[in-house]
Amino acid sequence: MKTLDQLKPGQKATIQNIKTSSLTIKLLEMGLLPGKEVVYNFCAPFGDPISVRISGYNLSLRIDEASLVEII
């Protein structure tokens, strides 16, 4: 299964699922909901965090958080 941290800048995907972890509720509250389209904007110079666009706003995520978001 591909996860959000594996996208390249400019690529789009649809969120399929959020893996169960202690961060699941936090990610859902930030708007990372199944069925939402997400666009990978860019990553910081050392690769962490990343910026994605979802529901009309930009969101910064750590790589470990993005690796919990399964996409199609």
All heavy atoms as TSV, in Angstrom:
chain	resi	resn	atom	element	x	y	z
A	1	MET	N	N	0.849	-1.183	0.000
A	1	MET	CA	C	0.000	0.000	0.000
A	1	MET	C	C	0.893	1.244	0.000
A	1	MET	O	O	1.836	1.345	0.758
A	1	MET	CB	C	-0.905	-0.013	1.228
A	1	MET	CG	C	-1.823	1.182	1.367
A	1	MET	SD	S	-3.104	1.390	0.104
A	1	MET	CE	C	-3.965	-0.142	0.207
A	2	LYS	N	N	0.580	2.188	-0.873
A	2	LYS	CA	C	1.346	3.418	-0.980
A	2	LYS	C	C	0.890	4.393	0.107
A	2	LYS	O	O	-0.297	4.458	0.439
A	2	LYS	CB	C	1.116	4.026	-2.361
A	2	LYS	CG	C	2.086	5.113	-2.720
A	2	LYS	CD	C	1.938	5.476	-4.197
A	2	LYS	CE	C	2.974	6.513	-4.571
A	2	LYS	NZ	N	2.913	6.855	-5.974
A	3	THR	N	N	1.817	5.149	0.650
A	3	THR	CA	C	1.479	6.117	1.693
A	3	THR	C	C	1.851	7.526	1.251
A	3	THR	O	O	2.623	7.713	0.307
A	3	THR	CB	C	2.187	5.778	3.017
A	3	THR	OG1	O	3.588	5.713	2.794
A	3	THR	CG2	C	1.684	4.468	3.583
A	4	LEU	N	N	1.324	8.499	1.954
A	4	LEU	CA	C	1.464	9.901	1.575
A	4	LEU	C	C	2.922	10.356	1.483
A	4	LEU	O	O	3.268	11.169	0.636
A	4	LEU	CB	C	0.695	10.766	2.583
A	4	LEU	CG	C	0.547	12.234	2.283
A	4	LEU	CD1	C	-0.085	12.466	0.921
A	4	LEU	CD2	C	-0.295	12.896	3.363
A	5	ASP	N	N	3.780	9.829	2.310
A	5	ASP	CA	C	5.186	10.242	2.288
A	5	ASP	C	C	5.922	9.777	1.038
A	5	ASP	O	O	7.026	10.250	0.763
A	5	ASP	CB	C	5.915	9.741	3.536
A	5	ASP	CG	C	5.908	8.233	3.638
A	5	ASP	OD1	O	4.821	7.633	3.523
A	5	ASP	OD2	O	6.997	7.670	3.816
A	6	GLN	N	N	5.326	8.889	0.235
A	6	GLN	CA	C	5.966	8.366	-0.980
A	6	GLN	C	C	5.643	9.173	-2.220
A	6	GLN	O	O	6.164	8.886	-3.290
A	6	GLN	CB	C	5.549	6.909	-1.188
A	6	GLN	CG	C	5.988	6.011	-0.052
A	6	GLN	CD	C	5.382	4.620	-0.141
A	6	GLN	OE1	O	4.312	4.430	-0.705
A	6	GLN	NE2	N	6.089	3.644	0.423
A	7	LEU	N	N	4.769	10.179	-2.099
A	7	LEU	CA	C	4.446	11.017	-3.260
A	7	LEU	C	C	5.611	11.927	-3.602
A	7	LEU	O	O	6.488	12.184	-2.781
A	7	LEU	CB	C	3.208	11.878	-2.970
A	7	LEU	CG	C	1.854	11.199	-2.943
A	7	LEU	CD1	C	0.769	12.226	-2.637
A	7	LEU	CD2	C	1.549	10.525	-4.261
A	8	LYS	N	N	5.605	12.442	-4.824
A	8	LYS	CA	C	6.591	13.412	-5.291
A	8	LYS	C	C	5.899	14.767	-5.394
A	8	LYS	O	O	4.682	14.830	-5.566
A	8	LYS	CB	C	7.137	13.004	-6.673
A	8	LYS	CG	C	7.745	11.638	-6.720
A	8	LYS	CD	C	9.049	11.608	-5.999
A	8	LYS	CE	C	9.666	10.219	-6.142
A	8	LYS	NZ	N	10.527	9.873	-5.059
A	9	PRO	N	N	6.662	15.862	-5.320
A	9	PRO	CA	C	6.043	17.194	-5.426
A	9	PRO	C	C	5.175	17.324	-6.676
A	9	PRO	O	O	5.567	16.938	-7.770
A	9	PRO	CB	C	7.243	18.130	-5.480
A	9	PRO	CG	C	8.297	17.396	-4.713
A	9	PRO	CD	C	8.091	15.942	-5.060
A	10	GLY	N	N	3.951	17.832	-6.474
A	10	GLY	CA	C	3.004	18.048	-7.555
A	10	GLY	C	C	2.043	16.890	-7.782
A	10	GLY	O	O	1.050	17.052	-8.478
A	11	GLN	N	N	2.319	15.725	-7.214
A	11	GLN	CA	C	1.449	14.569	-7.412
A	11	GLN	C	C	0.193	14.678	-6.548
A	11	GLN	O	O	0.226	15.234	-5.454
A	11	GLN	CB	C	2.175	13.268	-7.069
A	11	GLN	CG	C	3.192	12.853	-8.083
A	11	GLN	CD	C	3.792	11.499	-7.755
A	11	GLN	OE1	O	4.086	11.195	-6.609
A	11	GLN	NE2	N	3.977	10.678	-8.786
A	12	LYS	N	N	-0.901	14.116	-7.081
A	12	LYS	CA	C	-2.180	14.084	-6.371
A	12	LYS	C	C	-2.510	12.647	-6.018
A	12	LYS	O	O	-2.087	11.714	-6.703
A	12	LYS	CB	C	-3.306	14.622	-7.262
A	12	LYS	CG	C	-3.195	16.053	-7.626
A	12	LYS	CD	C	-4.352	16.456	-8.521
A	12	LYS	CE	C	-4.207	17.900	-8.960
A	12	LYS	NZ	N	-5.287	18.293	-9.873
A	13	ALA	N	N	-3.291	12.483	-4.967
A	13	ALA	CA	C	-3.761	11.159	-4.563
A	13	ALA	C	C	-5.040	11.329	-3.765
A	13	ALA	O	O	-5.404	12.434	-3.380
A	13	ALA	CB	C	-2.707	10.451	-3.733
A	14	THR	N	N	-5.697	10.223	-3.547
A	14	THR	CA	C	-6.899	10.197	-2.709
A	14	THR	C	C	-6.612	9.371	-1.476
A	14	THR	O	O	-6.053	8.279	-1.568
A	14	THR	CB	C	-8.081	9.580	-3.490
A	14	THR	OG1	O	-8.293	10.357	-4.669
A	14	THR	CG2	C	-9.336	9.578	-2.643
A	15	ILE	N	N	-6.982	9.901	-0.333
A	15	ILE	CA	C	-6.757	9.191	0.928
A	15	ILE	C	C	-7.705	8.005	0.992
A	15	ILE	O	O	-8.908	8.144	0.800
A	15	ILE	CB	C	-6.979	10.124	2.123
A	15	ILE	CG1	C	-5.964	11.261	2.092
A	15	ILE	CG2	C	-6.887	9.347	3.439
A	15	ILE	CD1	C	-6.206	12.332	3.127
A	16	GLN	N	N	-7.122	6.830	1.241
A	16	GLN	CA	C	-7.925	5.621	1.345
A	16	GLN	C	C	-8.179	5.241	2.802
A	16	GLN	O	O	-9.270	4.829	3.162
A	16	GLN	CB	C	-7.244	4.458	0.626
A	16	GLN	CG	C	-8.084	3.196	0.622
A	16	GLN	CD	C	-7.451	2.101	-0.186
A	16	GLN	OE1	O	-6.244	2.038	-0.307
A	16	GLN	NE2	N	-8.256	1.233	-0.746
A	17	ASN	N	N	-7.154	5.396	3.644
A	17	ASN	CA	C	-7.279	4.944	5.036
A	17	ASN	C	C	-6.184	5.595	5.872
A	17	ASN	O	O	-5.152	6.006	5.350
A	17	ASN	CB	C	-7.132	3.418	5.089
A	17	ASN	CG	C	-7.430	2.848	6.440
A	17	ASN	OD1	O	-8.276	3.374	7.160
A	17	ASN	ND2	N	-6.745	1.785	6.792
A	18	ILE	N	N	-6.414	5.681	7.164
A	18	ILE	CA	C	-5.389	6.107	8.116
A	18	ILE	C	C	-5.055	4.894	8.980
A	18	ILE	O	O	-5.949	4.292	9.577
A	18	ILE	CB	C	-5.891	7.254	9.022
A	18	ILE	CG1	C	-6.447	8.421	8.201
A	18	ILE	CG2	C	-4.791	7.719	9.967
A	18	ILE	CD1	C	-5.433	9.208	7.437
A	19	LYS	N	N	-3.771	4.535	9.032
A	19	LYS	CA	C	-3.361	3.393	9.851
A	19	LYS	C	C	-3.633	3.693	11.323
A	19	LYS	O	O	-3.514	4.832	11.769
A	19	LYS	CB	C	-1.865	3.106	9.662
A	19	LYS	CG	C	-1.494	2.653	8.274
A	19	LYS	CD	C	0.002	2.408	8.194
A	19	LYS	CE	C	0.432	2.051	6.790
A	19	LYS	NZ	N	1.905	1.942	6.684
A	20	THR	N	N	-3.964	2.672	12.056
A	20	THR	CA	C	-4.243	2.832	13.481
A	20	THR	C	C	-2.942	3.068	14.245
A	20	THR	O	O	-1.990	2.301	14.132
A	20	THR	CB	C	-4.947	1.575	14.016
A	20	THR	OG1	O	-6.147	1.368	13.265
A	20	THR	CG2	C	-5.292	1.738	15.490
A	21	SER	N	N	-2.906	4.160	14.985
A	21	SER	CA	C	-1.770	4.490	15.850
A	21	SER	C	C	-2.239	5.521	16.864
A	21	SER	O	O	-3.398	5.930	16.859
A	21	SER	CB	C	-0.599	5.039	15.032
A	21	SER	OG	O	-0.797	6.403	14.742
A	22	SER	N	N	-1.322	5.982	17.677
A	22	SER	CA	C	-1.668	7.017	18.654
A	22	SER	C	C	-1.933	8.357	17.970
A	22	SER	O	O	-2.477	9.263	18.591
A	22	SER	CB	C	-0.553	7.154	19.690
A	22	SER	OG	O	0.650	7.523	19.046
A	23	LEU	N	N	-1.567	8.495	16.697
A	23	LEU	CA	C	-1.747	9.751	15.957
A	23	LEU	C	C	-2.997	9.745	15.076
A	23	LEU	O	O	-3.299	10.759	14.441
A	23	LEU	CB	C	-0.525	10.019	15.073
A	23	LEU	CG	C	0.797	10.202	15.796
A	23	LEU	CD1	C	1.943	10.278	14.798
A	23	LEU	CD2	C	0.756	11.451	16.645
A	24	THR	N	N	-3.716	8.655	15.031
A	24	THR	CA	C	-4.859	8.542	14.121
A	24	THR	C	C	-5.889	9.644	14.346
A	24	THR	O	O	-6.304	10.310	13.391
A	24	THR	CB	C	-5.528	7.165	14.282
A	24	THR	OG1	O	-4.562	6.157	14.007
A	24	THR	CG2	C	-6.695	7.011	13.321
A	25	ILE	N	N	-6.298	9.884	15.565
A	25	ILE	CA	C	-7.306	10.898	15.853
A	25	ILE	C	C	-6.801	12.282	15.455
A	25	ILE	O	O	-7.529	13.081	14.850
A	25	ILE	CB	C	-7.687	10.867	17.348
A	25	ILE	CG1	C	-8.299	9.522	17.719
A	25	ILE	CG2	C	-8.649	12.010	17.692
A	25	ILE	CD1	C	-9.574	9.187	16.979
A	26	LYS	N	N	-5.538	12.571	15.744
A	26	LYS	CA	C	-4.949	13.865	15.391
A	26	LYS	C	C	-4.996	14.084	13.871
A	26	LYS	O	O	-5.379	15.161	13.396
A	26	LYS	CB	C	-3.492	13.929	15.880
A	26	LYS	CG	C	-2.752	15.173	15.462
A	26	LYS	CD	C	-1.293	15.107	15.866
A	26	LYS	CE	C	-0.523	16.244	15.243
A	26	LYS	NZ	N	0.918	16.113	15.480
A	27	LEU	N	N	-4.647	13.058	13.113
A	27	LEU	CA	C	-4.649	13.182	11.649
A	27	LEU	C	C	-6.062	13.391	11.117
A	27	LEU	O	O	-6.281	14.200	10.210
A	27	LEU	CB	C	-4.010	11.945	11.020
A	27	LEU	CG	C	-2.520	11.743	11.335
A	27	LEU	CD1	C	-2.042	10.396	10.817
A	27	LEU	CD2	C	-1.688	12.873	10.758
A	28	LEU	N	N	-7.027	12.684	11.680
A	28	LEU	CA	C	-8.426	12.849	11.256
A	28	LEU	C	C	-8.915	14.255	11.591
A	28	LEU	O	O	-9.606	14.891	10.795
A	28	LEU	CB	C	-9.307	11.793	11.915
A	28	LEU	CG	C	-9.078	10.350	11.454
A	28	LEU	CD1	C	-9.818	9.372	12.354
A	28	LEU	CD2	C	-9.499	10.177	10.004
A	29	GLU	N	N	-8.547	14.768	12.759
A	29	GLU	CA	C	-8.946	16.123	13.156
A	29	GLU	C	C	-8.323	17.189	12.274
A	29	GLU	O	O	-8.879	18.273	12.112
A	29	GLU	CB	C	-8.579	16.375	14.620
A	29	GLU	CG	C	-9.422	15.594	15.598
A	29	GLU	CD	C	-8.994	15.762	17.037
A	29	GLU	OE1	O	-7.872	16.244	17.298
A	29	GLU	OE2	O	-9.785	15.396	17.916
A	30	MET	N	N	-7.162	16.886	11.688
A	30	MET	CA	C	-6.506	17.842	10.792
A	30	MET	C	C	-7.117	17.814	9.393
A	30	MET	O	O	-6.702	18.559	8.518
A	30	MET	CB	C	-5.001	17.563	10.711
A	30	MET	CG	C	-4.272	17.901	11.998
A	30	MET	SD	S	-2.470	17.937	11.871
A	30	MET	CE	C	-2.066	16.353	11.257
A	31	GLY	N	N	-8.102	16.948	9.169
A	31	GLY	CA	C	-8.795	16.918	7.892
A	31	GLY	C	C	-8.343	15.836	6.943
A	31	GLY	O	O	-8.782	15.798	5.798
A	32	LEU	N	N	-7.475	14.959	7.381
A	32	LEU	CA	C	-7.009	13.857	6.536
A	32	LEU	C	C	-8.034	12.725	6.612
A	32	LEU	O	O	-7.852	11.744	7.304
A	32	LEU	CB	C	-5.626	13.396	6.986
A	32	LEU	CG	C	-4.532	14.450	6.815
A	32	LEU	CD1	C	-3.295	14.067	7.587
A	32	LEU	CD2	C	-4.205	14.639	5.344
A	33	LEU	N	N	-9.102	12.898	5.879
A	33	LEU	CA	C	-10.223	11.969	5.917
A	33	LEU	C	C	-10.247	11.096	4.670
A	33	LEU	O	O	-9.905	11.567	3.570
A	33	LEU	CB	C	-11.528	12.745	6.015
A	33	LEU	CG	C	-11.655	13.660	7.241
A	33	LEU	CD1	C	-12.858	14.562	7.096
A	33	LEU	CD2	C	-11.734	12.841	8.500
A	34	PRO	N	N	-10.653	9.834	4.791
A	34	PRO	CA	C	-10.764	8.963	3.621
A	34	PRO	C	C	-11.660	9.584	2.548
A	34	PRO	O	O	-12.705	10.153	2.849
A	34	PRO	CB	C	-11.378	7.681	4.201
A	34	PRO	CG	C	-10.929	7.670	5.625
A	34	PRO	CD	C	-10.948	9.119	6.046
A	35	GLY	N	N	-11.207	9.500	1.299
A	35	GLY	CA	C	-11.955	10.048	0.169
A	35	GLY	C	C	-11.516	11.446	-0.236
A	35	GLY	O	O	-11.854	11.909	-1.320
A	36	LYS	N	N	-10.753	12.132	0.610
A	36	LYS	CA	C	-10.284	13.480	0.292
A	36	LYS	C	C	-9.091	13.423	-0.657
A	36	LYS	O	O	-8.219	12.563	-0.538
A	36	LYS	CB	C	-9.847	14.224	1.563
A	36	LYS	CG	C	-10.962	14.576	2.496
A	36	LYS	CD	C	-11.663	15.796	1.999
A	36	LYS	CE	C	-12.648	16.294	3.031
A	36	LYS	NZ	N	-13.266	17.531	2.630
A	37	GLU	N	N	-9.062	14.376	-1.598
A	37	GLU	CA	C	-7.916	14.484	-2.499
A	37	GLU	C	C	-6.832	15.307	-1.822
A	37	GLU	O	O	-7.124	16.312	-1.173
A	37	GLU	CB	C	-8.324	15.151	-3.810
A	37	GLU	CG	C	-7.170	15.220	-4.801
A	37	GLU	CD	C	-7.586	15.855	-6.120
A	37	GLU	OE1	O	-8.118	15.136	-6.955
A	37	GLU	OE2	O	-7.363	17.065	-6.262
A	38	VAL	N	N	-5.602	14.883	-1.981
A	38	VAL	CA	C	-4.466	15.561	-1.384
A	38	VAL	C	C	-3.397	15.776	-2.459
A	38	VAL	O	O	-3.196	14.935	-3.320
A	38	VAL	CB	C	-3.927	14.745	-0.183
A	38	VAL	CG1	C	-3.438	13.392	-0.576
A	38	VAL	CG2	C	-2.873	15.512	0.553
A	39	VAL	N	N	-2.750	16.945	-2.423
A	39	VAL	CA	C	-1.682	17.278	-3.364
A	39	VAL	C	C	-0.401	17.509	-2.576
A	39	VAL	O	O	-0.391	18.289	-1.613
A	39	VAL	CB	C	-2.019	18.552	-4.173
A	39	VAL	CG1	C	-0.890	18.878	-5.148
A	39	VAL	CG2	C	-3.329	18.399	-4.905
A	40	TYR	N	N	0.661	16.839	-2.961
A	40	TYR	CA	C	1.962	16.999	-2.311
A	40	TYR	C	C	2.580	18.279	-2.826
A	40	TYR	O	O	2.839	18.430	-4.016
A	40	TYR	CB	C	2.828	15.793	-2.651
A	40	TYR	CG	C	4.121	15.688	-1.899
A	40	TYR	CD1	C	4.281	14.723	-0.921
A	40	TYR	CD2	C	5.189	16.516	-2.182
A	40	TYR	CE1	C	5.475	14.607	-0.234
A	40	TYR	CE2	C	6.379	16.410	-1.493
A	40	TYR	CZ	C	6.515	15.450	-0.518
A	40	TYR	OH	O	7.700	15.326	0.155
A	41	ASN	N	N	2.824	19.239	-1.969
A	41	ASN	CA	C	3.405	20.526	-2.379
A	41	ASN	C	C	4.926	20.466	-2.448
A	41	ASN	O	O	5.515	20.640	-3.502
A	41	ASN	CB	C	2.997	21.629	-1.403
A	41	ASN	CG	C	1.537	21.991	-1.499
A	41	ASN	OD1	O	0.926	21.812	-2.535
A	41	ASN	ND2	N	0.983	22.473	-0.415
A	42	PHE	N	N	5.574	20.280	-1.312
A	42	PHE	CA	C	7.035	20.265	-1.246
A	42	PHE	C	C	7.471	19.684	0.087
A	42	PHE	O	O	6.651	19.487	0.983
A	42	PHE	CB	C	7.618	21.673	-1.421
A	42	PHE	CG	C	7.118	22.658	-0.399
A	42	PHE	CD1	C	7.757	22.812	0.812
A	42	PHE	CD2	C	5.990	23.431	-0.654
A	42	PHE	CE1	C	7.289	23.705	1.756
A	42	PHE	CE2	C	5.520	24.338	0.279
A	42	PHE	CZ	C	6.171	24.470	1.497
A	43	CYS	N	N	8.781	19.427	0.200
A	43	CYS	CA	C	9.313	18.998	1.488
A	43	CYS	C	C	10.373	19.991	1.939
A	43	CYS	O	O	10.934	20.722	1.126
A	43	CYS	CB	C	9.877	17.578	1.429
A	43	CYS	SG	S	11.320	17.400	0.403
A	44	ALA	N	N	10.655	20.008	3.217
A	44	ALA	CA	C	11.685	20.881	3.775
A	44	ALA	C	C	13.048	20.444	3.235
A	44	ALA	O	O	13.198	19.323	2.753
A	44	ALA	CB	C	11.644	20.801	5.286
A	45	PRO	N	N	14.061	21.309	3.324
A	45	PRO	CA	C	15.377	20.983	2.750
A	45	PRO	C	C	15.967	19.649	3.192
A	45	PRO	O	O	16.627	18.983	2.418
A	45	PRO	CB	C	16.250	22.148	3.206
A	45	PRO	CG	C	15.303	23.284	3.343
A	45	PRO	CD	C	14.023	22.672	3.849
A	46	PHE	N	N	15.741	19.220	4.410
A	46	PHE	CA	C	16.288	17.941	4.856
A	46	PHE	C	C	15.252	16.816	4.781
A	46	PHE	O	O	15.416	15.761	5.376
A	46	PHE	CB	C	16.857	18.072	6.273
A	46	PHE	CG	C	18.064	18.972	6.316
A	46	PHE	CD1	C	17.981	20.233	6.881
A	46	PHE	CD2	C	19.258	18.581	5.746
A	46	PHE	CE1	C	19.079	21.075	6.909
A	46	PHE	CE2	C	20.356	19.408	5.761
A	46	PHE	CZ	C	20.281	20.656	6.346
A	47	GLY	N	N	14.151	17.050	4.060
A	47	GLY	CA	C	13.162	16.017	3.802
A	47	GLY	C	C	12.057	15.867	4.829
A	47	GLY	O	O	11.186	15.023	4.683
A	48	ASP	N	N	12.059	16.652	5.859
A	48	ASP	CA	C	11.037	16.534	6.903
A	48	ASP	C	C	10.848	17.894	7.556
A	48	ASP	O	O	11.851	18.492	7.976
A	48	ASP	CB	C	11.484	15.510	7.936
A	48	ASP	CG	C	10.397	15.080	8.882
A	48	ASP	OD1	O	9.220	15.373	8.630
A	48	ASP	OD2	O	10.733	14.433	9.894
A	49	PRO	N	N	9.692	18.430	7.642
A	49	PRO	CA	C	8.379	17.917	7.298
A	49	PRO	C	C	8.067	18.102	5.809
A	49	PRO	O	O	8.889	18.646	5.053
A	49	PRO	CB	C	7.442	18.768	8.155
A	49	PRO	CG	C	8.117	20.089	8.235
A	49	PRO	CD	C	9.599	19.758	8.281
A	50	ILE	N	N	6.856	17.677	5.441
A	50	ILE	CA	C	6.367	17.882	4.089
A	50	ILE	C	C	5.145	18.790	4.150
A	50	ILE	O	O	4.532	18.953	5.196
A	50	ILE	CB	C	6.005	16.554	3.393
A	50	ILE	CG1	C	4.827	15.871	4.095
A	50	ILE	CG2	C	7.209	15.647	3.308
A	50	ILE	CD1	C	4.257	14.686	3.322
A	51	SER	N	N	4.827	19.402	3.012
A	51	SER	CA	C	3.633	20.240	2.913
A	51	SER	C	C	2.693	19.617	1.899
A	51	SER	O	O	3.109	19.232	0.801
A	51	SER	CB	C	4.013	21.651	2.459
A	51	SER	OG	O	2.848	22.414	2.192
A	52	VAL	N	N	1.424	19.498	2.287
A	52	VAL	CA	C	0.397	18.985	1.378
A	52	VAL	C	C	-0.762	19.970	1.361
A	52	VAL	O	O	-0.956	20.741	2.295
A	52	VAL	CB	C	-0.099	17.584	1.796
A	52	VAL	CG1	C	1.018	16.564	1.736
A	52	VAL	CG2	C	-0.734	17.598	3.159
A	53	ARG	N	N	-1.522	19.927	0.283
A	53	ARG	CA	C	-2.728	20.754	0.163
A	53	ARG	C	C	-3.939	19.832	0.209
A	53	ARG	O	O	-4.031	18.868	-0.550
A	53	ARG	CB	C	-2.712	21.545	-1.136
A	53	ARG	CG	C	-3.880	22.503	-1.270
A	53	ARG	CD	C	-3.554	23.564	-2.307
A	53	ARG	NE	N	-4.557	24.589	-2.334
A	53	ARG	CZ	C	-4.608	25.623	-1.494
A	53	ARG	NH1	N	-3.680	25.768	-0.588
A	53	ARG	NH2	N	-5.561	26.508	-1.576
A	54	ILE	N	N	-4.860	20.152	1.125
A	54	ILE	CA	C	-6.072	19.354	1.276
A	54	ILE	C	C	-7.201	20.285	1.667
A	54	ILE	O	O	-7.014	21.192	2.489
A	54	ILE	CB	C	-5.876	18.219	2.312
A	54	ILE	CG1	C	-7.113	17.330	2.393
A	54	ILE	CG2	C	-5.494	18.747	3.681
A	54	ILE	CD1	C	-6.898	16.048	3.158
A	55	SER	N	N	-8.351	20.125	1.046
A	55	SER	CA	C	-9.554	20.919	1.346
A	55	SER	C	C	-9.289	22.415	1.302
A	55	SER	O	O	-9.818	23.177	2.121
A	55	SER	CB	C	-10.116	20.533	2.723
A	55	SER	OG	O	-10.494	19.186	2.730
A	56	GLY	N	N	-8.432	22.874	0.397
A	56	GLY	CA	C	-8.203	24.295	0.216
A	56	GLY	C	C	-7.199	24.932	1.153
A	56	GLY	O	O	-7.044	26.149	1.158
A	57	TYR	N	N	-6.497	24.152	1.962
A	57	TYR	CA	C	-5.461	24.723	2.825
A	57	TYR	C	C	-4.214	23.855	2.794
A	57	TYR	O	O	-4.245	22.700	2.410
A	57	TYR	CB	C	-5.969	24.913	4.257
A	57	TYR	CG	C	-6.282	23.642	4.998
A	57	TYR	CD1	C	-5.320	23.039	5.796
A	57	TYR	CD2	C	-7.533	23.044	4.915
A	57	TYR	CE1	C	-5.596	21.872	6.478
A	57	TYR	CE2	C	-7.813	21.889	5.598
A	57	TYR	CZ	C	-6.839	21.301	6.383
A	57	TYR	OH	O	-7.116	20.143	7.047
A	58	ASN	N	N	-3.091	24.478	3.187
A	58	ASN	CA	C	-1.819	23.771	3.220
A	58	ASN	C	C	-1.579	23.237	4.624
A	58	ASN	O	O	-1.832	23.921	5.613
A	58	ASN	CB	C	-0.672	24.705	2.818
A	58	ASN	CG	C	-0.784	25.124	1.379
A	58	ASN	OD1	O	-1.125	24.326	0.509
A	58	ASN	ND2	N	-0.520	26.378	1.099
A	59	LEU	N	N	-1.079	22.028	4.679
A	59	LEU	CA	C	-0.869	21.332	5.937
A	59	LEU	C	C	0.554	20.788	5.959
A	59	LEU	O	O	1.013	20.193	4.999
A	59	LEU	CB	C	-1.883	20.184	6.031
A	59	LEU	CG	C	-1.843	19.279	7.237
A	59	LEU	CD1	C	-2.220	20.053	8.500
A	59	LEU	CD2	C	-2.819	18.132	7.033
A	60	SER	N	N	1.259	21.014	7.077
A	60	SER	CA	C	2.596	20.444	7.245
A	60	SER	C	C	2.496	19.183	8.075
A	60	SER	O	O	1.805	19.167	9.095
A	60	SER	CB	C	3.525	21.445	7.939
A	60	SER	OG	O	3.762	22.540	7.097
A	61	LEU	N	N	3.181	18.157	7.623
A	61	LEU	CA	C	3.177	16.867	8.315
A	61	LEU	C	C	4.599	16.345	8.453
A	61	LEU	O	O	5.417	16.494	7.535
A	61	LEU	CB	C	2.404	15.821	7.507
A	61	LEU	CG	C	0.915	15.981	7.336
A	61	LEU	CD1	C	0.420	14.992	6.291
A	61	LEU	CD2	C	0.222	15.742	8.651
A	62	ARG	N	N	4.882	15.715	9.583
A	62	ARG	CA	C	6.147	15.003	9.720
A	62	ARG	C	C	6.073	13.744	8.867
A	62	ARG	O	O	4.991	13.216	8.610
A	62	ARG	CB	C	6.395	14.635	11.175
A	62	ARG	CG	C	6.605	15.841	12.049
A	62	ARG	CD	C	6.864	15.424	13.465
A	62	ARG	NE	N	7.038	16.627	14.268
A	62	ARG	CZ	C	6.790	16.677	15.558
A	62	ARG	NH1	N	6.359	15.611	16.189
A	62	ARG	NH2	N	6.975	17.790	16.217
A	63	ILE	N	N	7.233	13.239	8.475
A	63	ILE	CA	C	7.284	12.042	7.638
A	63	ILE	C	C	6.628	10.854	8.348
A	63	ILE	O	O	5.894	10.083	7.718
A	63	ILE	CB	C	8.740	11.702	7.256
A	63	ILE	CG1	C	9.279	12.744	6.267
A	63	ILE	CG2	C	8.842	10.309	6.642
A	63	ILE	CD1	C	8.580	12.781	4.933
A	64	ASP	N	N	6.849	10.728	9.651
A	64	ASP	CA	C	6.234	9.597	10.358
A	64	ASP	C	C	4.715	9.712	10.394
A	64	ASP	O	O	4.018	8.704	10.398
A	64	ASP	CB	C	6.822	9.419	11.761
A	64	ASP	CG	C	6.616	10.620	12.653
A	64	ASP	OD1	O	6.495	11.734	12.136
A	64	ASP	OD2	O	6.585	10.441	13.881
A	65	GLU	N	N	4.189	10.941	10.399
A	65	GLU	CA	C	2.738	11.132	10.329
A	65	GLU	C	C	2.233	10.795	8.928
A	65	GLU	O	O	1.215	10.116	8.775
A	65	GLU	CB	C	2.365	12.575	10.686
A	65	GLU	CG	C	2.685	12.963	12.116
A	65	GLU	CD	C	2.543	14.445	12.367
A	65	GLU	OE1	O	2.738	15.262	11.430
A	65	GLU	OE2	O	2.250	14.803	13.512
A	66	ALA	N	N	2.938	11.287	7.901
A	66	ALA	CA	C	2.526	11.036	6.519
A	66	ALA	C	C	2.579	9.548	6.167
A	66	ALA	O	O	1.799	9.069	5.351
A	66	ALA	CB	C	3.402	11.829	5.559
A	67	SER	N	N	3.461	8.814	6.817
A	67	SER	CA	C	3.572	7.375	6.524
A	67	SER	C	C	2.374	6.586	7.053
A	67	SER	O	O	2.208	5.414	6.725
A	67	SER	CB	C	4.870	6.807	7.104
A	67	SER	OG	O	4.827	6.812	8.511
A	68	LEU	N	N	1.533	7.228	7.864
A	68	LEU	CA	C	0.327	6.563	8.376
A	68	LEU	C	C	-0.871	6.746	7.459
A	68	LEU	O	O	-1.906	6.127	7.661
A	68	LEU	CB	C	-0.016	7.117	9.764
A	68	LEU	CG	C	1.025	6.889	10.855
A	68	LEU	CD1	C	0.630	7.648	12.117
A	68	LEU	CD2	C	1.184	5.411	11.140
A	69	VAL	N	N	-0.734	7.613	6.437
A	69	VAL	CA	C	-1.854	7.934	5.547
A	69	VAL	C	C	-1.738	7.102	4.274
A	69	VAL	O	O	-0.838	7.319	3.453
A	69	VAL	CB	C	-1.871	9.439	5.203
A	69	VAL	CG1	C	-3.043	9.755	4.288
A	69	VAL	CG2	C	-1.921	10.279	6.471
A	70	GLU	N	N	-2.628	6.140	4.118
A	70	GLU	CA	C	-2.622	5.275	2.935
A	70	GLU	C	C	-3.389	5.967	1.813
A	70	GLU	O	O	-4.459	6.536	2.032
A	70	GLU	CB	C	-3.256	3.931	3.259
A	70	GLU	CG	C	-2.467	3.150	4.289
A	70	GLU	CD	C	-3.146	1.857	4.688
A	70	GLU	OE1	O	-4.363	1.720	4.472
A	70	GLU	OE2	O	-2.446	0.992	5.228
A	71	ILE	N	N	-2.831	5.934	0.603
A	71	ILE	CA	C	-3.420	6.634	-0.541
A	71	ILE	C	C	-3.594	5.693	-1.729
A	71	ILE	O	O	-2.983	4.633	-1.801
A	71	ILE	CB	C	-2.531	7.829	-0.962
A	71	ILE	CG1	C	-1.110	7.352	-1.266
A	71	ILE	CG2	C	-2.537	8.907	0.120
A	71	ILE	CD1	C	-0.225	8.405	-1.868
A	72	ILE	N	N	-4.428	6.132	-2.656
A	72	ILE	CA	C	-4.582	5.407	-3.926
A	72	ILE	C	C	-4.434	6.395	-5.060
A	72	ILE	O	O	-4.554	7.584	-4.881
A	72	ILE	CB	C	-5.942	4.689	-4.050
A	72	ILE	CG1	C	-7.098	5.648	-3.746
A	72	ILE	CG2	C	-5.974	3.497	-3.161
A	72	ILE	CD1	C	-8.466	5.030	-3.962
